[in-house]
Amino acid sequence: MAGIYTLADVKDYFKSKLLGRDEWTISNQNRIEQCYNLISNPFNRVNDADKQWVAYVTQATEDTTVIHAIEEIIEKQGLSRSKKDISDTVNEVGDFFVSLKVQFKPRIPFYILVLDKLIP
């Protein structure tokens, strides 16, 4: 059982749950696709029940996992961001999901929102 990982599923999630919220903007479908394409092996990141969701707030180790994954993605692009910038952005995205009362935060859309803030 895998979570939201295909580009089509990710776009559907954004359309139904996130786009148009005053609290957050991601410019357009092309930007979603651009950030999605930076994530290597999306299926492998969500291929079991524990991997599907980001346990933001409830598990401190999960924050470390997300920060490390984002660092790797950014480094593969030849870019660099400070650990603090990444951590702050992960917290911003996590707080956004919490504000929407989203208990289960899907990993790939979560990563896309973080990447959208960190990568020009």
N, C-alpha and C positions, 0 to 999 in steps of 0.2 A: 504494500500500500504506500503510495507516494502522495505528497501534498501538492500544493500549487507550484508547478515548476515549468510548464510549457509557456512559451511567450503568449499564446492565445489565452491561457488560463490567467496569467498574470495581468494581461490587459483587461480581461473581464473583471478581475478582482478590483483593479483600480477604478474602472468605470462604475461598478456597483457600490464600492465601499469608500473610495478615497477621493476621486477627482471631484472638483467643485466645492470642496470643503473650504470655508473661509480661513481655517486655521493652517492650511497647507496648500502649496501649489507645486505642481510638477508641470512643466511647461506644456507638454503635449505627448501624443502617442509615440512620436519619434524619439523623444527623450527617454521614455520608458524603455523602448527597444534598445537605444544606445546604452543605457545603464545595464539592461539585461544581458546584452552581448559581452559585457565585461566579466560576467560571472561564469567561470569555467565549470563545466559539469553540473548544471543546476539539479539534474535528477539525483546525483550522488549526494547532494547536500540535503535532500529531503526524503531519502529512500527508506526511512523507518519512522515509526510513530514519534520517537523523541526528537528526530531531526526536523520534522515538519514545521515546528513552531519555535519562535524565539521566546524563551521564558524570562522576558524582561521584568525586572522588579522581584520576581520570586526566586531567582537563582543567580547569585553573583557570578558563579562560574560561567554562566551563559553570556554575560556581558563580555567576559574575557574571550570566549570563543568567537563572538561576533566581531570584536575589535581585531582579533588576530586574522580572521577571514578577510575583513575589509583592508587591513594592512597589506595582505598578500595580493589582493586584487589591484590595489593602487600601485604597489611596487611593480607588478607585471606590466603596468601601463607606462612605466618609466617615470612615475610621479612620486612625490613624497608628501606626506602630511605628518604632523606631529601626533604622537600617541594621544596627547591631550585633545587635539582637534577632533580626532576620530572618536575618542571617548565621549566628548561633549556632544558630538553629532549623534552617536548611538543613543545617548540619553535624551536628546531632543526628539528623535524619532520614537523612542520608547514612550516618552511622555505624551506624544501626539496620539499614539495608539491607546494609551490609558485614558486620555481625555475623551476619546470616542467610545470608551467602555468596551474595547475589543479585548476580550480575554485571551483568545488564541491568535497570536500575531504571526502570520505566515512568513516564513524565513526569506523567501526570494523577494516578495514585495518590500519587506523590511530592509533588506540589503539595497534594493533599488533606491529607496528613499534616502538612505545614508549616502550612497554613491552620488545621487543627484545633488546633494549639498556639498560634497567634497571635491567633485571632479568638474572642471569647467566645461 
